[in-house]
Amino acid sequence: MLTVLAVPAFEDNYLWLVHDGQHAAVVDPGDAQPILDALATNGLSLVAILLTHHHADHIGGVSRLLQHARVPVFGPAHENIPAITRPLVEGDCAVVPELGLSLSVLDVPGHTRGHIAYVGAEQGWLFCGDTLFAGGCGRLFEGTPAQMTVSLAKLAALPDDTQVYCAHEYTLSNLRFALAVEPGNTELQARMVREQAKRARNEPTVPTSIGLEKSTNPFLRYREPTIIARLIEENRLTISEPIPTFAALREWKNVYR
C-alpha cells in the first residue's frame, strides 16, 4: 500500500512524500532538510524526485537531496531546471518502479509557462503544484487567463473523488475570498466552518478533492451566473464572457485582503 505523507516546509508549503514503508518519492522538495528528516524518521530511502515547476520553493532542495541519493529527477520539459533527468510533457508517465507507481502527466500552464501536474489514476491522486489550490488557484506569473482556464478544466475533468495534493496551506484566505465572490453558496459556508476547525487544531486542510473544489472554488465556478453578476456588481467586469470573467476574478483575488 502506498501512502502520501505531508511534510510541512517554510511558512505554508507542503512537500509530499509518496512511500510504501521502505522507498519514497518526493514531490516538489523546496527544502531538503524536512525531507531528510522525514526519510530518517520513517526509515525510508529516496528513489525519485518529481517536480511540477521551476519556482525555488518547489525545487530548492533538489541539489542537496541528490548529494544523499542519486535518483531520477522528473520534471517539466518546457522549464529550465538543470537537475531534471526525465523531462516530461502531457501524455508521458513518470514511472517509479521501486514503488510500483505510474503517474500520468498533464500540461497545466498558467502559473508558469511549463507547469505540469501528475495524476495517479489507480490511486485517485493529483499532484498539481501551484495550479489548483484548496479554494483557489495559482497566480498567473507567466501564463495567461486563457491558458489557466484550459489547465483548470483538465483538472476539473478528473473524477470527483480524486485527492488534490496542492503545495500550499492557503485554504482559509482562499475561502474568505470565495465567500466574498459567492456569499450565498451554502456548501462553501459549511466548508469554511470545517476548514477553520481543522486549522484551529493545527491540522492541514489538504488534500482536498476535485468534487469539493467544483462545488466551492470560484476559479472552477467562474461561469456561474451568480459569480458573473457579483463581478459586474463590483465593477470588475463589463462583458460576461468566460475568459474576461476568469481574468477579472483572478485580478480581484490578487488585491483582495
DADA-V933687 format. One record per residue. SS is DSSP state (a for helix, b for strand, c for the rest). PHI is phi in whole degrees, 0 to 359 (NA if undefined). NEAR is the number of other C-alpha atoms within 10 Angstrom. Layout:
ss=<SS,SS>
phi=<PHI,PHI>
near=<NEAR,NEAR>
This chain:
ss=<c,c,b,b,b,b,b,b,b,c,c,c,b,b,b,b,b,b,b,c,c,c,b,b,b,b,b,c,c,c,c,a,a,a,a,a,a,a,a,a,a,a,c,c,b,b,b,b,b,b,c,c,c,c,c,a,a,a,a,c,c,a,a,a,a,a,a,a,c,c,c,b,b,b,b,b,c,c,c,c,c,c,c,c,c,b,b,b,c,c,c,c,b,b,b,b,a,a,a,c,b,b,b,b,b,b,b,c,c,c,c,c,c,c,c,b,b,b,b,b,c,c,c,c,b,b,b,b,b,c,c,b,b,c,c,b,b,c,c,c,c,c,c,c,a,a,a,a,a,a,a,a,a,a,a,a,c,c,c,c,c,c,b,b,b,b,c,b,c,c,a,a,a,a,a,a,a,a,a,a,a,c,c,c,c,a,a,a,a,a,a,a,a,a,a,a,a,a,a,a,c,c,c,c,c,c,c,b,b,a,a,a,a,a,a,a,c,c,c,c,c,c,c,c,a,a,a,a,a,a,a,a,a,c,c,c,c,c,c,c,c,a,a,a,a,a,a,a,a,a,a,a,a,a,a,c,c>
phi=<NA,267,232,251,252,276,243,294,209,52,273,209,273,241,260,249,252,262,215,242,94,226,251,214,243,247,254,56,282,293,221,282,300,299,288,300,295,294,298,293,298,260,64,250,249,284,237,195,236,237,241,259,196,271,297,300,285,244,236,299,265,297,299,291,298,290,289,267,207,276,234,295,241,271,184,291,293,260,231,273,235,303,288,295,250,233,291,230,226,305,102,280,231,264,252,243,298,299,257,61,247,230,246,278,248,241,281,226,293,150,297,230,290,247,307,236,230,245,240,261,297,295,271,75,242,225,252,244,56,248,276,246,246,294,83,202,213,287,294,268,286,233,267,247,303,297,297,293,296,294,298,294,296,299,288,295,281,290,305,301,274,299,277,258,261,273,257,218,266,252,299,295,293,297,288,299,294,302,289,292,281,225,296,271,282,291,296,294,302,293,296,302,298,296,289,298,295,299,293,297,268,60,260,291,263,238,288,255,226,300,299,296,295,296,265,223,265,298,280,256,239,294,273,295,304,293,287,300,297,295,295,293,301,276,60,252,210,242,235,270,249,303,293,300,296,298,299,295,296,294,295,296,298,300,248,287,229>
near=<8,14,13,16,15,19,16,18,19,11,8,10,21,26,25,24,24,19,24,16,14,14,19,27,24,22,27,29,28,22,23,18,14,17,23,17,12,15,18,11,9,12,12,18,17,23,20,24,27,25,29,28,29,21,15,13,18,23,22,16,19,22,16,13,19,17,9,11,13,13,15,17,23,22,31,26,19,17,17,12,17,9,16,19,14,14,17,22,19,15,9,14,18,21,14,18,10,15,19,10,17,18,20,18,23,22,22,30,25,26,25,24,21,21,28,28,29,26,23,18,14,9,15,15,21,26,26,25,27,25,27,31,25,27,27,25,23,16,20,20,10,12,17,17,22,15,17,27,20,15,22,18,14,13,22,18,11,18,14,15,13,22,22,25,26,25,28,22,19,18,21,19,15,20,24,18,21,24,18,12,23,24,15,11,15,13,11,23,17,11,17,21,11,13,18,16,13,13,14,10,9,9,11,17,18,20,19,20,21,23,18,19,22,16,15,25,26,26,25,22,17,24,16,12,11,16,20,26,15,17,23,16,11,11,10,17,19,13,12,15,12,16,18,17,23,25,21,21,24,21,14,16,18,11,7,12,8>
